[in-house]
Amino acid sequence: MPKVNLTRLYVYVISLVCAASLVYVYAMPPESLRKSRDGIPFFTPPVAHPDTGEPLDLGDLVRHFKGE
């Protein structure tokens, strides 16, 4: 009967659980990971300033127009 190395088994199980958790969160992210409190998606590209053309963070632009 082969001897089971419990330490190696423990490492494999923990690695599998971590990998499965990361895949789950990446595939079906919770609503709080999709948008900020202002309703802006987190992974948005910068927007161009209409006058100067410099890149602006969309969050800064929203906060400016909200008066914060």
C-alpha positions as CSV (number, residue, x, y, z in Angstrom):
1,M,0.0,0.0,0.0
2,P,1.5,3.4,-1.0
3,K,2.2,5.8,1.7
4,V,0.4,9.2,1.3
5,N,2.4,12.3,2.0
6,L,-0.1,14.4,3.9
7,T,1.9,17.6,3.5
8,R,1.9,17.3,-0.3
9,L,-1.8,16.4,-0.3
10,Y,-2.6,19.5,1.9
11,V,-0.6,21.8,-0.5
12,Y,-2.5,20.3,-3.5
13,V,-5.9,20.8,-1.9
14,I,-5.2,24.4,-0.8
15,S,-3.8,25.2,-4.3
16,L,-6.9,23.8,-5.9
17,V,-9.2,25.8,-3.6
18,C,-7.3,29.0,-4.3
19,A,-7.3,28.5,-8.0
20,A,-11.0,27.7,-8.1
21,S,-11.8,30.8,-6.0
22,L,-9.8,33.0,-8.3
23,V,-11.5,31.5,-11.4
24,Y,-14.9,32.0,-9.8
25,V,-14.3,35.6,-8.9
26,Y,-12.9,36.4,-12.3
27,A,-15.7,34.6,-14.2
28,M,-18.6,35.9,-12.0
29,P,-17.4,39.0,-10.2
30,P,-19.7,40.5,-7.5
31,E,-21.5,43.7,-8.3
32,S,-19.1,45.7,-5.9
33,L,-16.1,44.7,-8.1
34,R,-17.7,45.9,-11.3
35,K,-18.5,49.6,-10.5
36,S,-17.5,52.3,-8.1
37,R,-19.9,54.1,-5.8
38,D,-20.5,56.7,-8.6
39,G,-21.5,54.0,-11.0
40,I,-18.3,54.1,-13.1
41,P,-16.8,50.8,-14.2
42,F,-13.4,50.2,-12.7
43,F,-11.6,49.4,-15.9
44,T,-12.4,52.4,-18.0
45,P,-9.8,54.1,-20.2
46,P,-8.9,57.7,-19.6
47,V,-11.1,60.3,-21.5
48,A,-9.6,63.2,-23.5
49,H,-10.0,66.8,-22.2
50,P,-12.0,68.6,-25.0
51,D,-9.7,71.7,-25.0
52,T,-6.2,70.4,-24.3
53,G,-6.5,66.7,-25.3
54,E,-4.8,65.5,-22.1
55,P,-6.0,62.3,-20.6
56,L,-8.4,62.6,-17.6
57,D,-9.5,59.9,-15.2
58,L,-13.2,59.4,-15.7
59,G,-13.7,59.3,-11.9
60,D,-12.2,62.8,-11.6
61,L,-14.5,64.0,-14.3
62,V,-17.6,62.7,-12.6
63,R,-16.6,64.1,-9.2
64,H,-16.0,67.5,-10.9
65,F,-19.5,67.6,-12.4
66,K,-21.0,66.3,-9.1
67,G,-19.4,69.2,-7.3
68,E,-17.2,67.1,-5.0
